[in-house]
């Protein structure tokens, strides 16, 4: 059968793909791309030796609906009704094949949806299909995770499906006491299905199908790579990963998230990889617009799960409890957050952005306070000025500068997953040639700034400041009034409170510098036993240097600092050196 002969009325995977691409099915940008990829391959896949086996796709979907039942709550014992998005996943995985040998095309699949969409039953069913209906001799099916308890969750779904199915109960042997099963055996092909975890120290699995749950909780790629390494002896093995969205953009989960996006969009070509990544469009606001919810919750329209009532309850709590906003967006709306509990919510930060850019000349002569977070040789350095309100402007104004070494900027960009190159080209970041921060450039910029504004004081972290001071001495550069600023709770906590109050009381405005916005989104706080807070660089998911410098500047502007004389000789100990 040629690709153009496929009947859309009968092929549910293609039916779903066309509904999405024609706008009849609500879906996010990555799912739209995945569906467009499917339709493109129906037209041009034969040129790469690919063929779509409609009967193979229908057989897998039929196994779910004819053999499997769901379990738990109101779904207990009900037949597994394959939803549209699930049919697209199953049809793609079991329908696409290589024309030369008839073996399945996809060997790795990555599925990312919101919590409660039905990923786990889908994965468990795929495992049982591989165990009993795939014709693979001595098939090894694994439910894998970093911890044994996590691996058991998906495996228990499979055990419950066996219990609910009269056919599978006769075919599959269980090992272990009720509720403590550890193995499912299909003696006809000498095959088994069992949980496996990295903490058990197991090695050498040769999976026909490896099911990996909650990839966003994997701290490294150990389990994924262990499974993939074992598939080399299997002709049509499948690694099937499922997950919610995460908060760590440096982990294995985000690697596959990004890879899925690029493959679906055609930026990368990988005929062995399948991705289905749910998510919102950039303009969507899930806390204020229910119309976008189905993009992250693909079972919502057709089956009503996880349910409008549940989602509305979550949104209500997110609006009332700022610390819960990131968690709700991540679990329920597939929003990758920069930190699990951000200190500054996106709504608060974006509300403080100035609608029109204020020219630098408008700040000339205006009184301000500064914070300097000087990095190591290769990290982000930030200088932030906080300008007082004056007769012509009722707001406190935040003005930042950022520096990075220019060499290996692309590597740093890939590591931090932010567009440093673009930011440099648009003037938001200074990245001069060299492998280390150009401290002389920082000194010169600081001198230029101090000559045109009324800099009442500049706070700095003592760490690494001596190099800057000695360089200033060697170059004959006169520094503005400066003072050391402790990075512990004693000085940072009251300064953080001042900065937070300015934001929440809508007294502060910033210019929308994307580097600063990135730092704000990464910021998380830690507290001491007395409840004092400071920004934690260790817990942050990315750079926070700009926010730390802003807090120091706010601390300088606070009443506790207003009576200080900001000169070196009066504020520093004899061990400190500062050129005035």
KEZA-916411 format. One record per residue (C-alpha): x negated, y negated, z negated; residue in one letter; residue number from 1. Coordinates in nm, 2 decimals. Each point is the difference from the previous one (the first is absolute). Layout:
BEGIN
u; v; w; drenlo; tigu
X; Y; Z; A; NUM
...
% end
This chain:
BEGIN
u; v; w; drenlo; tigu
0.00; 0.00; 0.00; X; 1
-0.14; -0.34; 0.10; X; 2
0.01; -0.29; -0.24; X; 3
0.26; -0.18; 0.20; X; 4
0.23; 0.30; -0.01; X; 5
0.04; -0.03; -0.38; X; 6
0.36; -0.05; -0.10; X; 7
0.02; -0.28; -0.25; X; 8
0.34; 0.13; -0.12; X; 9
-0.17; 0.32; -0.11; X; 10
-0.34; -0.12; -0.11; X; 11
0.05; -0.17; -0.33; X; 12
-0.36; -0.13; -0.03; X; 13
0.02; -0.19; 0.32; X; 14
0.36; -0.11; -0.08; X; 15
-0.14; -0.17; -0.32; X; 16
-0.29; -0.15; 0.18; X; 17
0.22; -0.16; 0.26; X; 18
0.25; -0.13; -0.26; X; 19
-0.29; -0.17; -0.18; X; 20
-0.16; -0.15; 0.31; X; 21
0.34; -0.13; 0.12; X; 22
0.08; -0.15; -0.33; X; 23
0.29; 0.23; -0.09; X; 24
-0.19; 0.14; -0.29; X; 25
-0.16; -0.23; -0.26; X; 26
-0.37; 0.06; -0.04; X; 27
-0.31; -0.18; -0.09; X; 28
-0.29; -0.10; 0.24; X; 29
-0.21; 0.31; -0.05; X; 30
0.29; 0.24; 0.05; X; 31
0.10; -0.19; 0.31; X; 32
-0.35; 0.05; 0.13; X; 33
0.00; 0.37; -0.08; X; 34
0.33; 0.04; 0.19; X; 35
-0.13; -0.20; 0.29; X; 36
-0.31; 0.23; 0.01; X; 37
0.23; 0.30; 0.02; X; 38
0.19; -0.14; 0.29; X; 39
-0.33; -0.10; 0.18; X; 40
-0.13; 0.35; -0.04; X; 41
0.31; 0.14; 0.15; X; 42
-0.08; -0.21; 0.31; X; 43
-0.38; 0.03; 0.01; X; 44
-0.10; 0.28; -0.24; X; 45
-0.03; 0.25; 0.28; X; 46
-0.30; -0.20; 0.13; X; 47
-0.18; 0.10; -0.32; X; 48
0.12; 0.36; 0.00; X; 49
0.28; -0.05; -0.24; X; 50
0.35; 0.15; 0.03; X; 51
0.31; -0.04; -0.21; X; 52
0.16; 0.34; -0.09; X; 53
0.36; -0.09; -0.09; X; 54
0.08; 0.35; -0.10; X; 55
-0.29; 0.00; -0.25; X; 56
0.12; -0.32; -0.15; X; 57
0.36; 0.13; -0.02; X; 58
-0.12; 0.33; -0.16; X; 59
-0.17; -0.19; -0.29; X; 60
0.30; -0.23; -0.06; X; 61
0.23; 0.31; 0.02; X; 62
-0.20; 0.18; -0.27; X; 63
0.06; -0.29; -0.24; X; 64
0.37; -0.02; 0.07; X; 65
0.07; 0.38; 0.03; X; 66
-0.22; 0.14; -0.27; X; 67
-0.08; -0.27; -0.26; X; 68
0.20; -0.16; -0.27; X; 69
-0.07; -0.30; -0.22; X; 70
-0.03; 0.01; -0.38; X; 71
0.05; -0.23; -0.29; X; 72
0.29; -0.22; -0.11; X; 73
0.28; -0.05; 0.24; X; 74
-0.21; 0.17; 0.28; X; 75
-0.02; 0.33; -0.18; X; 76
0.07; 0.28; 0.24; X; 77
0.10; -0.22; 0.29; X; 78
-0.13; 0.08; 0.35; X; 79
-0.30; -0.20; 0.11; X; 80
0.15; -0.25; 0.25; X; 81
-0.29; -0.13; 0.20; X; 82
0.02; -0.38; 0.03; X; 83
-0.10; -0.19; 0.31; X; 84
-0.34; -0.11; -0.13; X; 85
-0.07; 0.35; -0.12; X; 86
0.10; 0.15; 0.33; X; 87
-0.24; -0.24; 0.17; X; 88
-0.28; 0.12; -0.23; X; 89
0.08; 0.37; 0.04; X; 90
0.06; -0.03; 0.37; X; 91
-0.33; -0.18; 0.05; X; 92
-0.20; 0.24; -0.20; X; 93
0.14; 0.32; 0.13; X; 94
0.10; -0.11; 0.35; X; 95
-0.31; -0.17; 0.14; X; 96
-0.25; 0.26; 0.13; X; 97
-0.30; 0.04; 0.23; X; 98
0.11; 0.12; 0.34; X; 99
-0.32; 0.21; 0.05; X; 100
0.05; 0.24; -0.29; X; 101
0.34; -0.09; -0.16; X; 102
-0.16; -0.08; -0.33; X; 103
0.15; -0.29; -0.20; X; 104
-0.15; -0.34; 0.06; X; 105
0.01; -0.16; -0.35; X; 106
-0.23; 0.13; -0.27; X; 107
0.02; -0.29; -0.24; X; 108
0.32; -0.19; -0.10; X; 109
0.04; -0.29; -0.24; X; 110
0.35; -0.10; -0.13; X; 111
0.05; -0.31; -0.20; X; 112
0.35; -0.10; -0.12; X; 113
0.16; -0.16; -0.30; X; 114
0.07; 0.20; -0.31; X; 115
0.30; 0.23; 0.02; X; 116
0.01; 0.03; 0.38; X; 117
-0.02; 0.38; 0.01; X; 118
-0.37; 0.05; 0.08; X; 119
-0.06; 0.28; -0.25; X; 120
0.28; 0.23; 0.12; X; 121
-0.12; -0.06; 0.35; X; 122
-0.35; 0.10; -0.09; X; 123
0.11; 0.31; -0.20; X; 124
0.21; 0.11; 0.30; X; 125
-0.29; -0.04; 0.23; X; 126
-0.20; 0.22; -0.23; X; 127
0.27; 0.27; 0.00; X; 128
0.03; -0.02; 0.38; X; 129
-0.38; 0.06; 0.02; X; 130
0.03; 0.29; -0.24; X; 131
0.29; 0.19; 0.15; X; 132
0.08; -0.12; 0.35; X; 133
-0.32; -0.11; 0.17; X; 134
-0.13; 0.35; 0.09; X; 135
-0.35; -0.08; -0.15; X; 136
-0.18; 0.31; -0.14; X; 137
-0.12; -0.04; -0.35; X; 138
0.12; -0.35; -0.01; X; 139
-0.12; -0.20; -0.30; X; 140
0.23; -0.28; -0.10; X; 141
-0.11; -0.24; -0.27; X; 142
0.17; -0.28; -0.20; X; 143
-0.31; -0.21; -0.09; X; 144
-0.07; -0.29; -0.23; X; 145
-0.28; -0.14; -0.22; X; 146
0.17; 0.15; -0.31; X; 147
0.17; 0.33; -0.06; X; 148
0.32; -0.15; -0.14; X; 149
0.04; -0.22; 0.31; X; 150
-0.06; 0.30; 0.23; X; 151
0.27; 0.19; -0.18; X; 152
0.27; -0.27; 0.07; X; 153
0.02; 0.07; 0.37; X; 154
-0.05; 0.37; -0.05; X; 155
0.30; 0.01; -0.24; X; 156
0.22; -0.15; 0.28; X; 157
-0.11; 0.29; 0.22; X; 158
0.08; 0.26; -0.27; X; 159
0.34; -0.15; -0.06; X; 160
0.07; 0.01; 0.38; X; 161
-0.09; 0.37; -0.01; X; 162
0.25; 0.05; -0.29; X; 163
0.27; -0.18; 0.19; X; 164
-0.03; 0.19; 0.32; X; 165
0.14; 0.35; 0.03; X; 166
-0.23; 0.08; 0.29; X; 167
-0.32; -0.13; -0.16; X; 168
0.09; 0.17; -0.33; X; 169
-0.02; 0.34; 0.18; X; 170
-0.31; -0.09; 0.20; X; 171
-0.22; -0.18; -0.25; X; 172
-0.15; 0.15; -0.32; X; 173
-0.07; -0.23; -0.29; X; 174
-0.28; 0.04; -0.25; X; 175
0.03; -0.14; -0.35; X; 176
0.27; -0.04; -0.26; X; 177
0.31; -0.21; 0.08; X; 178
-0.10; -0.36; 0.00; X; 179
-0.37; 0.09; 0.00; X; 180
-0.04; 0.15; 0.35; X; 181
-0.34; -0.03; 0.15; X; 182
0.03; 0.19; 0.33; X; 183
0.25; 0.07; 0.28; X; 184
-0.09; 0.30; 0.22; X; 185
0.13; 0.10; 0.34; X; 186
-0.12; 0.36; 0.04; X; 187
0.11; 0.04; 0.36; X; 188
-0.30; -0.21; 0.11; X; 189
-0.21; 0.03; -0.32; X; 190
0.05; -0.37; -0.06; X; 191
0.03; -0.21; -0.32; X; 192
0.10; -0.35; -0.12; X; 193
-0.16; -0.13; -0.32; X; 194
-0.10; -0.33; -0.17; X; 195
-0.37; -0.10; -0.01; X; 196
-0.17; -0.30; -0.16; X; 197
-0.35; -0.16; -0.01; X; 198
-0.02; 0.03; -0.38; X; 199
0.01; 0.38; 0.03; X; 200
-0.33; 0.00; 0.18; X; 201
0.13; 0.22; 0.28; X; 202
-0.18; 0.01; 0.33; X; 203
0.03; 0.19; 0.33; X; 204
0.38; -0.03; 0.08; X; 205
0.08; 0.07; 0.36; X; 206
0.34; -0.17; 0.03; X; 207
0.24; 0.06; 0.28; X; 208
0.20; -0.28; -0.16; X; 209
-0.13; -0.23; -0.27; X; 210
0.26; -0.22; -0.17; X; 211
-0.15; -0.30; -0.19; X; 212
0.22; -0.20; -0.23; X; 213
-0.03; -0.36; -0.12; X; 214
-0.31; -0.09; 0.19; X; 215
0.00; -0.34; -0.15; X; 216
-0.10; 0.16; -0.33; X; 217
-0.30; 0.17; 0.14; X; 218
-0.31; -0.19; -0.11; X; 219
-0.21; 0.14; 0.28; X; 220
0.03; 0.22; 0.30; X; 221
-0.12; 0.32; -0.17; X; 222
0.33; 0.19; 0.03; X; 223
0.08; -0.12; 0.35; X; 224
-0.35; 0.09; 0.13; X; 225
0.01; 0.34; -0.18; X; 226
0.32; 0.09; 0.18; X; 227
-0.11; -0.13; 0.34; X; 228
-0.34; 0.18; -0.02; X; 229
0.19; 0.33; -0.05; X; 230
0.21; -0.04; 0.32; X; 231
-0.28; 0.06; 0.24; X; 232
0.08; 0.37; 0.02; X; 233
0.37; -0.06; 0.07; X; 234
0.13; -0.06; 0.35; X; 235
0.29; -0.23; -0.09; X; 236
-0.05; -0.10; -0.36; X; 237
0.18; -0.30; -0.14; X; 238
-0.10; -0.23; -0.29; X; 239
0.32; -0.18; -0.10; X; 240
-0.04; -0.30; -0.23; X; 241
0.28; -0.18; -0.18; X; 242
-0.01; -0.31; -0.22; X; 243
0.15; -0.32; -0.12; X; 244
-0.18; -0.32; 0.08; X; 245
-0.29; -0.07; -0.24; X; 246
-0.20; -0.29; -0.16; X; 247
-0.36; 0.10; 0.09; X; 248
-0.10; -0.11; 0.34; X; 249
-0.34; 0.16; -0.04; X; 250
0.13; 0.35; -0.05; X; 251
0.06; 0.30; 0.23; X; 252
0.38; -0.08; 0.02; X; 253
-0.05; -0.34; 0.15; X; 254
-0.26; 0.14; 0.24; X; 255
0.27; 0.23; 0.14; X; 256
0.26; -0.27; -0.02; X; 257
-0.21; -0.23; 0.22; X; 258
-0.10; 0.29; 0.23; X; 259
0.37; 0.09; 0.05; X; 260
0.08; -0.36; 0.10; X; 261
-0.28; -0.02; 0.25; X; 262
0.08; 0.34; 0.16; X; 263
0.37; -0.08; 0.03; X; 264
-0.07; -0.34; 0.15; X; 265
-0.23; 0.15; 0.26; X; 266
-0.31; -0.18; -0.14; X; 267
-0.16; 0.34; -0.06; X; 268
0.07; 0.32; 0.19; X; 269
0.01; 0.32; -0.20; X; 270
0.23; 0.26; 0.14; X; 271
-0.05; 0.22; -0.31; X; 272
0.13; -0.26; -0.25; X; 273
0.37; -0.08; -0.08; X; 274
0.10; -0.29; -0.22; X; 275
0.34; -0.11; -0.13; X; 276
-0.05; -0.32; -0.21; X; 277
0.30; -0.18; -0.13; X; 278
-0.03; -0.37; -0.08; X; 279
0.14; -0.34; 0.03; X; 280
-0.06; -0.27; 0.26; X; 281
-0.20; -0.30; -0.13; X; 282
0.31; -0.23; -0.01; X; 283
0.20; 0.25; -0.21; X; 284
0.08; -0.09; -0.36; X; 285
0.13; 0.31; -0.17; X; 286
0.08; -0.18; -0.33; X; 287
0.25; -0.23; 0.18; X; 288
0.12; 0.19; 0.31; X; 289
0.14; 0.35; -0.01; X; 290
0.01; 0.02; 0.38; X; 291
-0.37; 0.10; 0.01; X; 292
0.02; 0.27; -0.26; X; 293
0.06; 0.29; 0.25; X; 294
-0.34; -0.08; 0.16; X; 295
-0.17; 0.14; -0.31; X; 296
0.27; 0.25; -0.09; X; 297
0.07; 0.20; 0.31; X; 298
0.26; 0.22; -0.16; X; 299
0.21; -0.30; -0.12; X; 300
0.22; -0.05; 0.30; X; 301
0.08; 0.36; 0.08; X; 302
0.01; 0.17; -0.34; X; 303
0.02; -0.30; -0.24; X; 304
-0.31; 0.10; -0.19; X; 305
-0.16; -0.11; -0.23; X; 306
0.32; -0.21; -0.02; X; 307
0.10; -0.37; 0.01; X; 308
0.09; 0.00; -0.36; X; 309
-0.35; 0.12; -0.10; X; 310
-0.18; -0.24; 0.23; X; 311
0.21; -0.29; -0.12; X; 312
-0.08; 0.08; -0.36; X; 313
-0.37; 0.01; 0.08; X; 314
0.02; -0.34; 0.18; X; 315
0.18; -0.15; -0.29; X; 316
-0.27; 0.11; -0.24; X; 317
-0.27; -0.12; 0.23; X; 318
0.15; -0.35; 0.01; X; 319
0.03; -0.01; -0.38; X; 320
-0.33; 0.17; -0.09; X; 321
-0.29; -0.15; 0.21; X; 322
-0.24; 0.27; -0.10; X; 323
0.23; 0.26; 0.15; X; 324
0.03; -0.17; 0.34; X; 325
-0.31; 0.16; 0.15; X; 326
0.11; 0.35; -0.12; X; 327
0.35; -0.04; 0.15; X; 328
-0.13; -0.13; 0.33; X; 329
-0.26; 0.28; 0.02; X; 330
0.22; 0.30; -0.10; X; 331
0.33; -0.11; 0.16; X; 332
-0.10; -0.22; 0.29; X; 333
-0.33; 0.13; 0.12; X; 334
-0.19; -0.32; -0.08; X; 335
-0.37; 0.07; -0.06; X; 336
-0.09; -0.22; -0.29; X; 337
-0.35; -0.13; -0.07; X; 338
0.04; 0.09; -0.37; X; 339
0.24; 0.22; -0.19; X; 340
0.11; -0.29; -0.23; X; 341
-0.10; -0.33; 0.15; X; 342
-0.03; -0.30; -0.23; X; 343
0.13; -0.25; 0.26; X; 344
0.30; 0.12; 0.20; X; 345
0.02; -0.08; 0.37; X; 346
0.31; -0.22; -0.05; X; 347
-0.17; -0.22; -0.26; X; 348
-0.32; -0.04; 0.20; X; 349
0.16; -0.07; 0.34; X; 350
0.24; -0.25; -0.16; X; 351
-0.30; -0.20; -0.11; X; 352
-0.13; -0.03; 0.36; X; 353
0.00; -0.35; 0.15; X; 354
0.21; -0.01; 0.31; X; 355
-0.25; -0.23; 0.18; X; 356
-0.37; -0.01; -0.03; X; 357
-0.14; -0.30; -0.19; X; 358
-0.31; -0.15; 0.16; X; 359
-0.32; 0.02; -0.20; X; 360
-0.04; -0.37; 0.01; X; 361
0.32; -0.04; -0.21; X; 362
-0.19; 0.14; -0.30; X; 363
-0.28; -0.25; 0.02; X; 364
-0.04; -0.17; -0.34; X; 365
0.26; 0.22; -0.17; X; 366
-0.08; 0.15; -0.34; X; 367
-0.05; 0.37; 0.00; X; 368
-0.14; 0.30; -0.20; X; 369
-0.19; 0.29; 0.15; X; 370
-0.08; 0.37; -0.04; X; 371
-0.29; 0.18; 0.16; X; 372
0.00; 0.38; 0.01; X; 373
-0.35; 0.07; 0.14; X; 374
-0.03; 0.36; 0.13; X; 375
-0.29; 0.23; 0.04; X; 376
-0.20; -0.02; 0.32; X; 377
0.26; 0.17; 0.22; X; 378
0.35; -0.06; -0.16; X; 379
0.25; -0.27; 0.03; X; 380
-0.09; -0.34; -0.16; X; 381
0.27; -0.25; -0.07; X; 382
0.02; -0.37; -0.10; X; 383
0.34; -0.14; -0.09; X; 384
0.10; -0.36; -0.09; X; 385
0.32; -0.08; -0.18; X; 386
0.10; -0.36; 0.06; X; 387
0.21; -0.20; -0.26; X; 388
0.33; -0.15; 0.11; X; 389
-0.02; -0.38; 0.07; X; 390
0.24; -0.28; 0.08; X; 391
0.04; 0.11; 0.36; X; 392
0.02; 0.38; -0.07; X; 393
0.19; 0.17; -0.29; X; 394
-0.17; 0.34; 0.05; X; 395
-0.32; 0.16; -0.11; X; 396
-0.18; 0.11; 0.31; X; 397
-0.22; 0.31; 0.05; X; 398
-0.28; -0.02; 0.26; X; 399
-0.23; 0.30; 0.05; X; 400
-0.32; 0.08; 0.19; X; 401
-0.13; 0.35; 0.06; X; 402
-0.34; 0.15; 0.11; X; 403
-0.12; 0.34; 0.11; X; 404
-0.32; 0.11; 0.17; X; 405
0.05; 0.00; 0.38; X; 406
-0.20; 0.32; 0.08; X; 407
0.21; 0.32; -0.01; X; 408
0.32; -0.20; -0.03; X; 409
0.19; 0.25; 0.21; X; 410
-0.11; 0.28; -0.24; X; 411
0.12; -0.21; -0.30; X; 412
0.32; -0.06; 0.19; X; 413
0.06; 0.38; 0.05; X; 414
-0.10; 0.06; -0.37; X; 415
0.23; -0.26; -0.15; X; 416
0.27; 0.04; 0.27; X; 417
0.04; -0.37; 0.06; X; 418
-0.07; -0.21; 0.31; X; 419
-0.32; -0.18; -0.11; X; 420
-0.10; -0.07; 0.36; X; 421
0.33; -0.17; 0.08; X; 422
-0.01; -0.20; -0.32; X; 423
-0.35; -0.12; 0.08; X; 424
0.10; -0.10; 0.35; X; 425
0.29; -0.20; -0.14; X; 426
-0.21; -0.18; -0.26; X; 427
0.14; 0.17; -0.31; X; 428
-0.33; 0.17; -0.08; X; 429
-0.37; -0.09; 0.05; X; 430
-0.21; 0.29; 0.11; X; 431
-0.34; -0.12; 0.10; X; 432
-0.26; 0.23; 0.16; X; 433
-0.19; 0.21; -0.25; X; 434
0.04; 0.31; -0.22; X; 435
0.04; -0.20; -0.32; X; 436
0.21; -0.30; -0.11; X; 437
-0.15; -0.32; 0.11; X; 438
-0.03; -0.18; -0.33; X; 439
-0.15; -0.31; 0.16; X; 440
0.31; -0.04; 0.21; X; 441
0.21; 0.02; -0.31; X; 442
-0.21; -0.27; -0.17; X; 443
0.02; -0.23; 0.30; X; 444
0.38; 0.04; 0.02; X; 445
0.03; -0.06; -0.37; X; 446
-0.21; -0.31; 0.04; X; 447
0.22; -0.12; 0.29; X; 448
0.32; 0.06; -0.20; X; 449
-0.13; -0.17; -0.32; X; 450
-0.09; -0.32; 0.19; X; 451
0.36; -0.06; 0.12; X; 452
0.22; 0.12; -0.29; X; 453
0.01; -0.08; -0.37; X; 454
-0.12; 0.34; -0.13; X; 455
0.06; -0.02; -0.38; X; 456
-0.16; 0.34; -0.06; X; 457
-0.10; 0.32; 0.16; X; 458
0.03; 0.33; -0.19; X; 459
-0.22; 0.29; 0.09; X; 460
-0.07; 0.36; -0.11; X; 461
-0.35; 0.02; -0.15; X; 462
-0.05; 0.32; 0.20; X; 463
-0.25; -0.07; 0.29; X; 464
0.01; -0.38; -0.05; X; 465
-0.37; -0.03; -0.07; X; 466
-0.09; 0.07; 0.36; X; 467
0.22; -0.28; 0.12; X; 468
-0.14; -0.24; -0.26; X; 469
-0.36; 0.08; 0.09; X; 470
0.08; -0.04; 0.37; X; 471
0.15; -0.34; -0.07; X; 472
-0.31; -0.11; -0.19; X; 473
-0.22; 0.12; 0.29; X; 474
0.21; -0.19; 0.25; X; 475
0.04; -0.31; -0.21; X; 476
0.37; 0.03; 0.01; X; 477
0.19; -0.18; -0.28; X; 478
0.29; 0.22; -0.12; X; 479
0.33; -0.14; -0.13; X; 480
0.10; 0.03; -0.37; X; 481
0.01; 0.37; -0.08; X; 482
0.08; 0.22; -0.30; X; 483
-0.02; 0.37; -0.06; X; 484
0.34; 0.18; -0.03; X; 485
0.03; 0.33; -0.18; X; 486
0.16; 0.29; 0.18; X; 487
0.14; 0.16; -0.31; X; 488
0.35; -0.04; -0.15; X; 489
-0.11; -0.29; -0.22; X; 490
-0.03; -0.25; 0.28; X; 491
0.18; 0.17; 0.29; X; 492
0.33; 0.07; -0.18; X; 493
0.10; -0.36; -0.07; X; 494
-0.13; -0.10; 0.35; X; 495
0.21; 0.27; 0.15; X; 496
0.31; -0.12; -0.19; X; 497
-0.06; -0.36; 0.13; X; 498
-0.03; 0.12; 0.36; X; 499
0.31; 0.23; -0.03; X; 500
0.21; -0.28; -0.15; X; 501
-0.09; -0.23; 0.29; X; 502
0.11; 0.26; 0.25; X; 503
0.32; 0.11; -0.18; X; 504
0.10; -0.36; -0.07; X; 505
-0.05; -0.09; 0.37; X; 506
-0.25; -0.26; -0.08; X; 507
-0.28; 0.15; 0.21; X; 508
-0.04; 0.00; 0.38; X; 509
-0.26; 0.19; 0.21; X; 510
-0.09; -0.03; 0.37; X; 511
0.08; 0.36; 0.09; X; 512
-0.37; 0.11; 0.06; X; 513
0.05; 0.37; 0.08; X; 514
-0.32; 0.10; -0.20; X; 515
0.15; -0.16; -0.31; X; 516
0.34; 0.16; 0.07; X; 517
-0.18; 0.34; 0.03; X; 518
-0.18; -0.06; -0.33; X; 519
0.34; -0.10; -0.17; X; 520
0.16; 0.32; 0.13; X; 521
-0.28; 0.21; -0.15; X; 522
0.00; -0.15; -0.34; X; 523
0.10; 0.21; -0.30; X; 524
-0.03; -0.09; -0.36; X; 525
-0.12; 0.19; -0.31; X; 526
0.07; -0.08; -0.36; X; 527
-0.17; 0.03; -0.33; X; 528
0.17; 0.12; -0.32; X; 529
0.11; -0.36; -0.08; X; 530
0.17; -0.03; 0.34; X; 531
-0.25; -0.23; 0.16; X; 532
-0.04; 0.05; 0.37; X; 533
-0.26; -0.03; 0.27; X; 534
-0.03; 0.11; 0.36; X; 535
-0.17; 0.34; 0.03; X; 536
-0.24; 0.04; 0.29; X; 537
-0.04; 0.36; -0.09; X; 538
0.37; 0.08; 0.04; X; 539
0.06; -0.22; 0.30; X; 540
0.05; 0.17; 0.34; X; 541
-0.20; -0.26; 0.18; X; 542
-0.19; -0.33; -0.05; X; 543
0.14; -0.24; -0.26; X; 544
-0.29; -0.25; 0.00; X; 545
0.21; -0.29; 0.12; X; 546
0.26; 0.04; -0.27; X; 547
-0.27; 0.03; -0.27; X; 548
-0.15; -0.33; 0.12; X; 549
0.34; -0.15; 0.00; X; 550
0.06; 0.11; -0.36; X; 551
-0.33; -0.15; -0.11; X; 552
0.09; -0.33; 0.17; X; 553
0.34; 0.00; -0.18; X; 554
-0.18; 0.07; -0.32; X; 555
-0.22; -0.31; 0.06; X; 556
0.31; -0.21; 0.05; X; 557
0.17; 0.12; -0.32; X; 558
0.03; -0.22; -0.31; X; 559
-0.25; 0.22; -0.19; X; 560
-0.26; -0.12; 0.25; X; 561
0.10; -0.36; 0.04; X; 562
-0.20; -0.13; -0.29; X; 563
-0.32; 0.17; 0.11; X; 564
-0.29; -0.19; 0.15; X; 565
-0.08; 0.19; 0.32; X; 566
-0.37; -0.04; 0.01; X; 567
-0.27; 0.26; -0.03; X; 568
-0.19; -0.14; -0.29; X; 569
0.31; -0.01; -0.22; X; 570
0.17; 0.32; 0.10; X; 571
-0.28; 0.25; 0.06; X; 572
-0.23; 0.17; -0.23; X; 573
-0.38; -0.05; 0.02; X; 574
-0.02; 0.33; 0.19; X; 575
0.22; -0.13; 0.28; X; 576
-0.15; -0.20; 0.28; X; 577
0.20; -0.23; 0.22; X; 578
-0.11; -0.28; 0.24; X; 579
0.21; -0.31; -0.04; X; 580
% end
